Amino acid sequence: MTGSRTVPVASKRRTPTEVVKLKRWGRVIGGAAAAALVVVIIMMFATSRNVDWPVVFDYIGNAAILSGVVVTVELTVLAMVLGTVLGTVIAIMRLSQNPVLRWISSTYVWFVRSIPQLVQILFWYNIALFVPTLGLGPWLTPTNAVITPIVAATLGLGLNEAAYMSEVVRAGILSIDKGQREAAASLGYRPAQLMRHIVLPQAMRVIIPPSSNEVIGMLKATSLVSVIGAADLLTRAQSISSSNFKIIELLFVASLWYIVATTVASIGQHYLEKKYSWSSRPMRRSSRPVVEEQV
């Protein structure tokens, strides 16, 4: 009689290092519902009989629309340059030891942020009602000849942006440790040199992300200048729609160009943040061997 031999059976127990992923049905259901909603919205617009899609595609590359895109980009650049430069000056004034400078800068930020942006644009466009002429002595020029719709739009957008950029720049400056300022001052750095060479380069890591968001916001805020006929993208689209009565189609055209401009600005924001994030990166170890000098 042969003896029976026990055959070892593979254990079904999981090893301690095995990771079991939980099935999160809530995420799956939520994602599927959101995707279905997006598909329904896209199909609703794509199959709507009230939207003449050939007209949308015809006007995407229209010369008047393209000129409006150029004006929109120009207004964005001019307003952001004015707002950034003036905002930096205001931020430095608010951090000054001079109480008069602090009061003036704080009052400017409070006053400008209290007034709607559209009201400021309309104010500069109608400034001739308050100041009919500009100049000194015999050299007088009608205000309307100087404050054109583009100039009024730039002033309204740029001066408003300066109040917000001043807070962004001030937050970046305050993020730098005081010890670095004291060390630079002990080395003989003057206040202007300290700000230019020590503080601002390091503060850029904090300033860049919100500043990029301000640029994207400015791209969309330029649509407000359509109320004064500044020949921007929305103004051009409205002008064309008033003649062919394709209001929704031209709004789609303007929206598509705003999406393109915003996407380009977002890509630029990504590379700027990557460039100025050097202070948060870990230092790389040198691959070169260390050679000790023999004394």
Secondary structure, DSSP 8 states (H G I E B T S, - for coil): ---------------TT-------HHHHHHHHHHHHHHHHHHHHHHT-TT--HHHHHHHTT-HHHHHHHHHHHHHHHHHHHHHHHHHHHHHHHHTSS-HHHHHHHHHHHHHHHHS-HHHHHHHHHTGGGT--EEEETTEEEEHHHHS-HHHHHHHHHHHHHHHHHHHHHHHHHHTS-HHHHHHHHHTT--HHHIIIIIIHHHHHHHHHHHHHHHHHHHHHHGGGGGGGT---HHHHHHHHHHHH--HHHHHHHHHHHHHHHHHHHHHHHHHHHHHT-GGGS------S-------
